[in-house]
């Protein structure tokens, strides 16, 4: 092999190695981007599902697609979708349908942190009530006096769907609800 041919072959080898290294770096960068975007999506999924669970709403399903098989722009669209879903669920959760009514009941009941057994929290829920309408909160946070006011109100909303305001007969009557 002549000198020119050896130089050309060496140049091609260097170009091939550089191309292989660039391809490996691109694949590694893509993998890192997918992992980061996937973590962001997971956070928004969990936030959406937490608010839906609190409200007693059905859980939003994923589309079942595998992120590593999707293009980066498609994964970014999925991230935007879940971010919007989480925001919408949070906004809905901050506005329970009977917020005004439950705040009136709360006015005549106890503090949001009232731990006076046998009734707990700002809407004076007993253990049976808590176990029936929010067993996961009771299990993870303890009695209603450890829940946020919003968690207490949504628990009451679940009861109101089937029982109206009858669990609070005296205070609901004082609020003009019965």
C-alpha positions as CSV (number, residue, x, y, z in Angstrom):
1,X,0.0,0.0,0.0
2,X,1.4,3.4,-1.0
3,X,1.7,6.4,1.3
4,X,-1.3,8.1,0.0
5,X,-3.5,5.0,0.4
6,X,-2.2,4.5,3.9
7,X,-3.0,8.1,4.8
8,X,-6.5,7.9,3.2
9,X,-7.2,4.6,5.1
10,X,-6.0,6.1,8.3
11,X,-8.1,9.2,7.7
12,X,-11.2,7.0,7.1
13,X,-10.5,5.1,10.3
14,X,-10.3,8.3,12.3
15,X,-13.5,9.5,10.7
16,X,-15.2,6.2,11.4
17,X,-14.1,6.3,15.0
18,X,-15.2,9.9,15.4
19,X,-18.6,9.0,13.9
20,X,-18.9,6.0,16.2
21,X,-18.0,8.1,19.2
22,X,-20.5,10.8,18.2
23,X,-23.2,8.2,17.7
24,X,-22.5,6.8,21.1
25,X,-22.6,10.2,22.7
26,X,-25.9,11.0,20.9
27,X,-27.5,7.8,22.1
28,X,-26.3,8.5,25.7
29,X,-27.6,12.1,25.5
30,X,-31.0,10.8,24.2
31,X,-31.1,8.2,27.0
32,X,-30.4,10.9,29.6
33,X,-33.0,13.2,28.1
34,X,-35.7,10.5,28.1
35,X,-34.8,9.6,31.7
36,X,-35.1,13.2,32.9
37,X,-38.3,13.8,30.9
38,X,-39.7,10.5,32.2
39,X,-39.0,11.5,35.8
40,X,-40.8,14.8,35.2
41,X,-43.8,13.0,33.7
42,X,-43.9,10.6,36.7
43,X,-44.1,13.4,39.1
44,X,-47.0,15.0,37.3
45,X,-48.8,11.6,37.0
46,X,-48.5,11.2,40.8
47,X,-49.7,14.7,41.5
48,X,-52.7,14.2,39.2
49,X,-53.6,10.9,40.8
50,X,-53.2,12.3,44.3
51,X,-55.7,15.1,43.6
52,X,-58.0,12.7,41.8
53,X,-57.9,10.3,44.7
54,X,-58.6,13.1,47.2
55,X,-61.6,14.2,45.2
56,X,-62.9,10.6,44.7
57,X,-62.5,11.0,40.9
58,X,-61.5,8.2,38.6
59,X,-57.8,7.9,38.0
60,X,-56.6,9.2,34.6
61,X,-55.0,6.4,32.7
62,X,-51.7,6.5,30.9
63,X,-51.6,5.7,27.2
64,X,-49.4,2.7,27.9
65,X,-46.6,3.9,25.5
66,X,-43.0,3.1,26.4
67,X,-41.0,6.4,26.6
68,X,-37.8,4.8,25.3
69,X,-39.7,3.9,22.1
70,X,-41.0,7.5,21.6
71,X,-39.3,10.4,19.9
72,X,-38.0,13.2,22.1
73,X,-40.7,15.7,20.8
74,X,-43.4,13.1,21.6
75,X,-42.1,12.6,25.1
76,X,-42.1,16.4,25.5
77,X,-45.7,16.5,24.4
78,X,-46.5,13.8,27.0
79,X,-44.8,15.9,29.6
80,X,-46.9,18.9,28.7
81,X,-50.1,16.8,28.7
82,X,-49.4,15.5,32.3
83,X,-48.3,18.9,33.5
84,X,-51.7,20.3,32.3
85,X,-53.6,17.4,33.8
86,X,-51.9,17.9,37.2
87,X,-52.6,21.6,37.1
88,X,-56.3,21.1,36.2
89,X,-56.7,18.4,38.9
90,X,-55.2,20.8,41.5
91,X,-57.5,23.6,40.4
92,X,-60.5,21.4,40.7
93,X,-59.4,20.1,44.1
94,X,-59.2,23.6,45.4
95,X,-62.8,24.2,44.7
96,X,-65.0,21.5,46.3
97,X,-68.6,21.8,45.2
98,X,-69.9,22.4,48.7
99,X,-67.0,24.5,50.0
100,X,-69.2,27.3,51.3
101,X,-71.5,24.9,53.1
102,X,-68.7,22.9,54.7
103,X,-67.0,26.1,55.9
104,X,-70.3,27.1,57.5
105,X,-70.5,23.7,59.2
106,X,-66.9,24.1,60.3
107,X,-67.7,27.5,61.8
108,X,-69.9,25.7,64.4
109,X,-67.7,22.7,64.8
110,X,-64.1,22.4,66.0
111,X,-60.6,23.6,64.9
112,X,-59.1,21.9,61.8
113,X,-56.6,20.4,64.2
114,X,-59.1,19.4,67.0
115,X,-57.9,16.1,68.4
116,X,-60.6,15.7,71.0
117,X,-61.7,12.1,70.8
118,X,-64.1,10.7,69.6
119,X,-64.4,13.5,67.0
120,X,-61.5,14.8,65.0
121,X,-60.7,17.8,62.8
122,X,-62.7,20.8,61.7
123,X,-65.8,18.8,60.7
124,X,-65.7,16.6,63.8
125,X,-65.4,13.2,62.1
126,X,-65.4,10.1,64.1
127,X,-63.1,7.1,63.4
128,X,-65.9,5.2,61.6
129,X,-66.6,8.1,59.3
130,X,-62.9,8.6,58.5
131,X,-62.4,4.9,57.9
132,X,-65.5,4.8,55.5
133,X,-64.7,7.9,53.5
134,X,-60.9,8.3,53.6
135,X,-59.3,5.1,54.7
136,X,-56.1,5.9,52.9
137,X,-55.8,9.2,54.7
138,X,-56.5,7.6,58.1
139,X,-53.9,4.9,57.3
140,X,-51.2,7.3,56.0
141,X,-51.7,10.5,58.1
142,X,-53.6,9.3,61.2
143,X,-56.9,10.9,62.3
144,X,-58.5,13.9,60.6
145,X,-56.8,16.4,62.9
146,X,-53.6,15.6,61.0
147,X,-55.2,16.2,57.6
148,X,-55.3,19.5,55.7
149,X,-58.6,21.4,55.7
150,X,-58.9,20.5,52.0
151,X,-58.5,16.8,52.8
152,X,-61.2,17.1,55.5
153,X,-63.6,18.9,53.2
154,X,-63.2,16.4,50.3
155,X,-63.8,13.6,52.8
156,X,-67.0,15.3,53.8
157,X,-67.8,15.8,50.1
158,X,-67.6,12.0,49.6
159,X,-70.1,11.5,52.5
160,X,-72.4,14.2,51.1
161,X,-72.7,12.4,47.8
162,X,-74.6,9.6,49.5
163,X,-75.8,11.1,52.8
164,X,-76.2,14.8,52.2
165,X,-75.4,16.9,55.2
166,X,-77.0,14.5,57.7
167,X,-73.7,13.6,59.4
168,X,-73.8,17.1,60.8
169,X,-77.5,17.4,61.8
170,X,-77.3,20.3,64.2
171,X,-74.7,22.5,62.5
172,X,-76.1,21.8,59.0
173,X,-79.5,22.9,60.3
174,X,-77.9,26.1,61.7
175,X,-76.4,26.7,58.2
176,X,-79.8,26.2,56.6
177,X,-78.7,23.0,54.8
178,X,-81.4,20.7,56.4
